[in-house]
Amino acid sequence: MDTYKIQICELMNKNPLDILIIFPSLSKEEGYGRKKVKSNIGGFLPPLGVASLSAYLIQKGFNVEIIEPLILNMALEDIFNEIKTKSPKVIGISVLTSTYQKGIFLANKIREEFPNILIIMGGHHVTLFNKEIFKDTKDVDLLVYGEGEITLSELMHVFKSNKYNRQKVMADIEKLKKINGIIFKENLKKNNIIMTDRRELITNLDILPFPARHLLQMEKYIPLPIEYKRLPVVHMMISRGCPFNCTYCSTHAAFGYKVRFRSPKKVIEEMKYLIKTYHARQISFWDDVLTINKKWLIELCDLIIKENLNIIWNCYGHVNTIDDEMLKKMKIAGCFCIWYGIESGDETLLKNINKGTTLKQIETVVKLTKKNGIEVRGLFMIGLPGETPKLAQKTIDFAKKLDVDYAQFSITTPHIGTKLFDDANKYGKLKMDFDKFTQHSALFVPYGYKNSKQIEKIAKSAIFQFYFRPTYIFKQLLKIRDVDDIKRYIKAFKIALALS
């Protein structure tokens, strides 16, 4: 690890900047669609995908920097100044669906100001939308889709072999064609779009270095108050892929159905690094389903216990993967909270989204989790295919019946590349407005609803009904142990009030 850090310092001090990666993000006002919700509430997550790409490039000998304009409070002019000062050879822009238009705007403006610089775009939305992006912009040179570490590294080597000359790079067709996972226009001006074969997924995630968190201002990434018990919190992702087939999920587009885990030994190594470097007191695992492989998880828990890391952690689980033995071991190893995708309180709606769970199963696992002293965060969806206001209320009532410690009510958003997107017209009407693909705006209106406003009103009502119950408030007050808890609860109360 020390050798790796020395290499990073040497690269940053000696080499010119090869690539500047920009990660546009949404303010909380934009994300929630509520003017009353301010960005100082927290809830910004470090872009670990971009940090992973950067770490891999550094390992391959490139000098990289990351800027997230919103987090750094940077206007367009500040970004231009950064580019002028650092003189990167390449600009990379990573976009989600909700930030896609921001990314396109950035690419166009950067091209106006810096006509000869290479501009590439990647991220989850590029994987979903791929060559259609060239209909929206002429200023992006290449697109990277799918799992990006190896693809971007190979691409940067081609750039370097052509001395980062934009014209030469884009004329080097035969070399570009050999790189899997990219899309580009032949010789810049021609309309012929070349899409190479999809990159094979990385089977051994241990080959990847830890995300380059040193390129981020980590102190600015503070979770929402319901997401932590101790600060500092550091986020980790230690697996890729999900075996389940929920119709609303687009994870498979980038990472496939087969789950790949880093070895427990490697995970422990990173946890120790985060404790030492960032003084982490809580780890937040943001993997889709950490509980999918019982043997792997038990081994990880045993190592955490053996190493006596004195850290708490939270993760996402799936109802179908949980048993008593696993929960007991997780609790001993420091797990204080599991997020479950419960989604609905109606069996038919669960079948409509191919969730593969039953209400009885959900109730059993929630009770078992609580019995083992682990808090339950429930994820629920409003506006599911086949839903009516009456069925939405059934979901809200089910959340209250389960009495989960916290509940998140998201508005159903059919993302490109999902079965829900393909079947949207079968169940309702979908408005394509990428800026609002945030799960807080009702772009999809099932036939059981009058309009989008009705869905958004019910989503607000769900928050009020769940969080402002006297019994719920009383239970939370009983959990207060210190001044930090009081501050956290006050902050959470203000958020719930703003969203309801």
Rosetta blueprint (number, residue, H / E / L):
1 M L
2 D H
3 T H
4 Y H
5 K H
6 I H
7 Q H
8 I H
9 C H
10 E H
11 L H
12 M H
13 N H
14 K H
15 N L
16 P L
17 L L
18 D L
19 I E
20 L E
21 I E
22 I E
23 F L
24 P L
25 S L
26 L L
27 S L
28 K H
29 E H
30 E H
31 G H
32 Y H
33 G L
34 R L
35 K L
36 K L
37 V L
38 K L
39 S H
40 N H
41 I H
42 G L
43 G L
44 F L
45 L L
46 P L
47 P L
48 L H
49 G H
50 V H
51 A H
52 S H
53 L H
54 S H
55 A H
56 Y H
57 L H
58 I H
59 Q H
60 K L
61 G L
62 F L
63 N L
64 V E
65 E E
66 I E
67 I E
68 E L
69 P L
70 L L
71 I L
72 L L
73 N L
74 M L
75 A L
76 L H
77 E H
78 D H
79 I H
80 F H
81 N H
82 E H
83 I H
84 K H
85 T H
86 K H
87 S L
88 P L
89 K L
90 V E
91 I E
92 G E
93 I E
94 S E
95 V L
96 L L
97 T L
98 S L
99 T L
100 Y H
101 Q H
102 K H
103 G H
104 I H
105 F H
106 L H
107 A H
108 N H
109 K H
110 I H
111 R H
112 E H
113 E H
114 F L
115 P L
116 N L
117 I L
118 L E
119 I E
120 I E
121 M E
122 G E
123 G L
124 H H
125 H H
126 V H
127 T H
128 L H
129 F H
130 N H
131 K H
132 E H
133 I H
134 F H
135 K H
136 D L
137 T L
138 K L
139 D L
140 V L
141 D L
142 L E
143 L E
144 V E
145 Y L
146 G L
147 E L
148 G L
149 E H
150 I H
151 T H
152 L H
153 S H
154 E H
155 L H
156 M H
157 H H
158 V H
159 F H
160 K H
161 S H
162 N L
163 K L
164 Y L
165 N L
166 R H
167 Q H
168 K H
169 V H
170 M H
171 A H
172 D L
173 I H
174 E H
175 K H
176 L H
177 K H
178 K L
179 I L
180 N L
181 G L
182 I E
183 I E
184 F E
185 K E
186 E L
187 N L
188 L L
189 K L
190 K L
191 N L
192 N L
193 I E
194 I E
195 M E
196 T L
197 D L
198 R L
199 R L
200 E L
201 L L
202 I L
203 T L
204 N L
205 L H
206 D H
207 I H
208 L L
209 P L
210 F L
211 P L
212 A L
213 R H
214 H H
215 L H
216 L L
217 Q L
218 M H
219 E H
220 K H
221 Y L
222 I L
223 P L
224 L L
225 P H
226 I H
227 E H
228 Y L
229 K L
230 R L
231 L L
232 P L
233 V E
234 V E
235 H E
236 M E
237 M L
238 I L
239 S E
240 R E
241 G L
242 C L
243 P L
244 F L
245 N L
246 C L
247 T L
248 Y L
249 C L
250 S L
251 T H
252 H H
253 A H
254 A H
255 F H
256 G L
257 Y L
258 K L
259 V L
260 R E
261 F E
262 R L
263 S L
264 P H
265 K H
266 K H
267 V H
268 I H
269 E H
270 E H
271 M H
272 K H
273 Y H
274 L H
275 I H
276 K H
277 T H
278 Y H
279 H L
280 A L
281 R L
282 Q E
283 I E
284 S E
285 F E
286 W L
287 D L
288 D L
289 V L
290 L L
291 T L
292 I L
293 N L
294 K H
295 K H
296 W H
297 L H
298 I H
299 E H
300 L H
301 C H
302 D H
303 L H
304 I H
305 I H
306 K H
307 E H
308 N L
309 L L
310 N L
311 I L
312 I E
313 W E
314 N E
315 C E
316 Y E
317 G E
318 H L
319 V H
320 N H
321 T H
322 I L
323 D L
324 D H
325 E H
326 M H
327 L H
328 K H
329 K H
330 M H
331 K H
332 I H
333 A L
334 G L
335 C E
336 F E
337 C E
338 I E
339 W E
340 Y E
341 G E
342 I E
343 E E
344 S L
345 G L
346 D L
347 E H
348 T H
349 L H
350 L H
351 K H
352 N H
353 I L
354 N L
355 K L
356 G L
357 T L
358 T L
359 L H
360 K H
361 Q H
362 I H
363 E H
364 T H
365 V H
366 V H
367 K H
368 L H
369 T H
370 K H
371 K H
372 N L
373 G L
374 I L
375 E E
376 V E
377 R E
378 G E
379 L E
380 F E
381 M E
382 I E
383 G L
384 L L
385 P L
386 G L
387 E L
388 T L
389 P H
390 K H
391 L H
392 A H
393 Q H
394 K H
395 T H
396 I H
397 D H
398 F H
399 A H
400 K H
401 K H
402 L H
403 D L
404 V L
405 D L
406 Y E
407 A E
408 Q E
409 F E
410 S E
411 I E
412 T L
413 T L
414 P L
415 H L
416 I L
417 G L
418 T L
419 K H
420 L H
421 F H
422 D H
423 D L
424 A H
425 N H
426 K H
427 Y H
428 G E
429 K E
430 L E
431 K L
432 M L
433 D L
434 F H
435 D H
436 K H
437 F L
438 T L
439 Q L
440 H L
441 S L
442 A L
443 L L
444 F E
445 V E
446 P E
447 Y L
448 G L
449 Y L
450 K L
451 N L
452 S H
453 K H
454 Q H
455 I H
456 E H
457 K H
458 I H
459 A H
460 K H
461 S H
462 A H
463 I H
464 F H
465 Q H
466 F H
467 Y H
468 F L
469 R L
470 P H
471 T H
472 Y H
473 I H
474 F H
475 K H
476 Q H
477 L H
478 L H
479 K L
480 I L
481 R L
482 D L
483 V H
484 D H
485 D H
486 I H
487 K H
488 R H
489 Y H
490 I H
491 K H
492 A H
493 F H
494 K H
495 I H
496 A H
497 L H
498 A H
499 L H
500 S L
